[in-house]
Amino acid sequence: LVWSAEQRAMVPSGQTKVDCEGALKALKLMGQTLGMFRKDPVSEEPGVESLEAYLRRLDEEEAQKSST
């Protein structure tokens, strides 16, 4: 809305302003709830290792087999 001196009232300008602050805040809260922003993600299930740890373990086992 813009002020029209002729009509002495606020009139539509034809432009819209999108305010996504609420949507972004909701997405941030959902991500925090799901643990998406942790620096060191922790597995929710005990005994389940991360993909990086699994691949590292496979590389170490392969290195041990090749050295013997």
N, C-alpha and C positions, 0 to 999 in steps of 0.2 A: 504494500500500500504506500502511496505517496500523497502528500498534501496538495490539494488543488485549490489555488487562491480564488479561481473563478467560482467554484462550487462551495468553497469554504468547508471542505470536508475531505476525509481520506478516501481516495479512489484507487481501484486496482491499477497497478502499473503494467500488468501483463507479464511480469517476471516473477518467477518463484525462487525462493531460497530454501534449499534443502538443508535441514539440520539433522545430521546423523549421530550426534553426540550420544543420544540415548541408546541407539542401536549398537554403537561401538562399545559403550560401557557394558551392555548386556552380553556381548560377545566376549569381552574381557573376563567378566565374572564367570561365564560358562567355561572358558578355557582354564581359569584358575581352579574351578571346581573339579575339572577333569584332570588336573595336574599337567597341563600342556606346557606350562612355562617354567618348569623346574630346570635348574641348571644340571642337576645330576638325577635323571629320572630313576625312580625306585620301582621295581616290579611289585605289583599288588599281590602276586601269588608267590608264596615261599617255595624255594627250590627251582624257580624258573630263572635262567640266566639271560642276560641281554644278548642280542645278536653279535655285538662287538666282542663280548667276553667269550662266546661260543667259537667265533672265528679265530680269536687269539689262541684259545685252547687247542683248536685243531692244528693251527700252525706250529705250536709248541710240540704237540704229539708227533707231527710229521717230521719235525727237525730232530727229535729224539730217535725216531725210527731210522732216519737216514744217517745219523752219526754212529749207530751201532752196527 
